[in-house]
Amino acid sequence: MDDMKEKPDRNIFATCLVTAAIFLCLSPPSIAQDKPFKFEVTPFAAYRVGGSFDEENGDGRVDLNDSNAQGIMFNIKANPNSQYELLYARQSTDANTTGLLVNDSTIDLEVEYFQFGGTYLFDGETTRPFLALTVGLSRFDPGFADADSESFFSASLGGGVQLNATGRLGVRLEARVFTTFVDGDSNIFCASEEGTGACLIQVDATILTQWEARAGLVFRF
């Protein structure tokens, strides 16, 4: 069943990637010869893998399943080779709760990143490689009743290429790694009902890592 679920997710991301490339190829030639821009808005589709919370005593863990993600980036030009970057990324997935839940081994989980940083673009004509670094917050929201969401400090490092980098419309292809710094020995995904409370897991690991491949359309102003 997991294989059947993962394949449609990957097909959706591949479709978005092909659509972005076709859209760029069909853009009018005049788009590439436009006035200098100061801002970029980039909605993107992605496929995200990895991530787990380990229980302190080693009896259980929460493993995030691979799935689609989406988000938006807002960039402000600082100089010809660098930009400030605001990033929002969201993943709706489920997680396997090995050794924790008896009746149902999976939970729904929303993973969100709110980050700020910068992008450095290397010299180029219409194609420009880049590196991006951001820091901010990650938020994990479990999909069971009365459960608290959890927020932690996080950072990300990305790299890729911008196509049609001098035009009003472009394509951004990127791979990015997100690192979340989890408070060690802390209880997470806690819920209370009728005066009693319980937490799903007391974590031991201090770092959670997720990898993401993404494609987005760049609108420049």
Residue pairs with C-beta under 8 A, 6 or more apart in sequence:
2 65
6 65
6 66
6 67
9 47
9 66
9 67
9 68
10 47
12 45
12 68
13 45
13 46
13 47
13 68
13 213
13 215
16 45
16 215
17 45
17 173
17 215
20 171
20 215
20 216
20 217
21 171
23 169
23 171
23 217
24 163
24 164
24 169
24 170
24 171
27 164
27 167
27 169
31 164
31 167
31 168
31 169
32 126
32 164
32 166
32 167
33 167
34 166
34 167
34 168
34 220
37 77
37 168
37 220
37 221
38 76
38 77
38 221
39 74
39 75
39 76
39 77
39 220
39 221
40 73
40 74
40 75
40 77
40 83
40 218
40 219
40 220
40 221
41 72
41 73
41 74
41 75
41 218
41 219
41 221
42 72
42 73
42 74
42 75
42 172
42 216
42 217
42 218
42 219
43 70
43 71
43 72
43 216
43 217
44 70
44 71
44 72
44 73
44 172
44 174
44 214
44 215
44 216
44 217
45 68
45 69
45 70
45 214
45 215
45 216
46 68
46 69
46 70
46 71
46 89
46 212
46 213
46 214
46 215
47 66
47 67
47 68
47 69
47 212
47 213
47 214
48 66
48 67
48 68
48 69
48 91
48 93
48 111
48 210
48 211
48 212
49 66
49 210
49 211
49 212
50 64
50 66
50 209
50 210
50 211
51 63
51 64
51 111
51 208
51 209
51 210
52 61
52 62
52 63
52 64
52 205
52 208
53 61
53 62
53 182
53 188
53 201
53 203
53 205
53 208
54 61
54 203
54 204
54 205
55 61
55 99
55 100
55 201
55 202
55 203
55 204
56 185
56 202
56 203
56 204
57 202
57 204
58 204
59 99
60 97
60 98
60 99
60 100
60 201
61 97
61 98
61 99
61 100
61 201
62 95
62 96
62 97
62 98
62 100
62 107
62 189
62 200
62 201
63 95
63 96
63 98
64 93
64 95
64 109
64 111
64 210
65 93
65 94
65 95
65 96
66 93
67 91
67 92
67 93
67 94
68 91
68 92
69 89
69 90
69 91
69 111
69 212
69 214
70 89
70 90
71 87
71 88
71 89
71 90
71 113
72 87
72 88
73 85
73 86
73 87
73 88
73 172
73 216
74 85
74 86
75 83
75 84
75 85
75 86
75 119
76 83
76 84
77 83
78 84
78 118
81 120
81 121
81 122
81 123
82 118
82 119
82 120
82 121
83 118
83 119
83 121
84 116
84 117
84 118
85 116
85 117
85 118
85 119
85 132
85 134
86 115
86 116
87 113
87 114
87 115
87 116
87 117
87 134
87 136
87 156
88 112
88 113
88 114
89 112
89 113
89 178
89 212
90 110
90 111
90 112
90 113
91 110
91 111
91 112
92 108
92 109
92 110
93 108
93 109
93 111
94 106
94 107
94 108
94 109
95 106
95 107
95 109
96 105
96 106
97 105
97 106
97 107
97 200
97 201
98 105
100 200
100 201
101 107
101 200
107 142
107 143
107 144
107 189
107 200
108 142
108 143
108 144
109 140
109 141
109 142
109 143
110 139
110 140
110 141
110 143
111 138
111 139
111 140
111 141
111 210
112 138
112 139
112 141
113 136
113 137
113 138
113 139
113 154
113 156
113 178
114 136
114 137
114 138
114 139
115 134
115 135
115 136
115 137
115 154
115 155
115 156
116 134
116 135
116 136
117 132
117 133
117 134
117 135
117 136
117 156
118 132
118 133
118 134
119 130
119 131
119 132
120 130
120 131
120 132
121 128
121 129
121 130
121 162
121 165
122 128
122 129
122 130
124 165
125 165
125 166
126 163
126 164
126 165
126 166
126 167
127 161
127 162
127 163
127 164
127 165
128 161
128 162
128 165
129 159
129 160
129 161
129 162
130 159
130 160
130 161
130 162
131 157
131 158
131 159
132 156
132 157
132 158
132 159
132 174
132 176
133 155
133 156
133 157
133 158
134 155
134 156
135 153
135 154
135 155
135 156
136 153
136 154
136 155
137 151
137 152
137 153
137 154
138 151
138 152
138 153
138 154
138 178
138 180
138 208
139 149
139 150
139 151
140 149
140 150
140 151
140 152
140 188
140 189
141 149
141 150
142 149
142 189
142 200
144 191
145 191
145 193
146 191
146 192
146 193
147 189
147 190
147 191
147 200
148 189
148 190
148 191
150 188
150 189
152 180
152 181
152 182
152 183
153 180
153 181
154 178
154 179
154 180
154 181
155 178
155 179
155 181
156 176
156 177
156 178
156 179
157 176
157 177
158 174
158 175
158 176
158 177
159 174
159 175
159 176
160 172
160 173
160 174
160 175
161 172
161 173
161 174
162 170
162 171
162 172
162 173
162 218
163 170
163 171
163 172
163 173
164 170
164 171
164 218
167 220
168 219
168 220
168 221
169 217
169 218
169 219
169 220
170 217
170 218
170 220
171 215
171 216
171 217
171 218
172 214
172 215
172 216
172 217
172 218
173 214
173 215
174 213
174 214
174 215
174 216
175 211
175 212
175 213
175 214
176 211
176 212
176 214
177 209
177 210
177 211
177 212
178 209
178 210
178 211
178 212
179 207
179 208
179 209
180 207
180 208
180 209
180 210
181 206
181 207
182 188
182 203
182 205
182 206
182 207
182 208
183 203
183 206
184 203
184 204
184 205
184 206
185 202
185 203
185 204
186 202
186 203
187 199
187 201
187 202
187 203
188 199
188 200
188 201
188 202
188 203
189 199
189 200
189 201
190 197
190 198
190 199
190 200
191 197
191 198
191 199
192 198
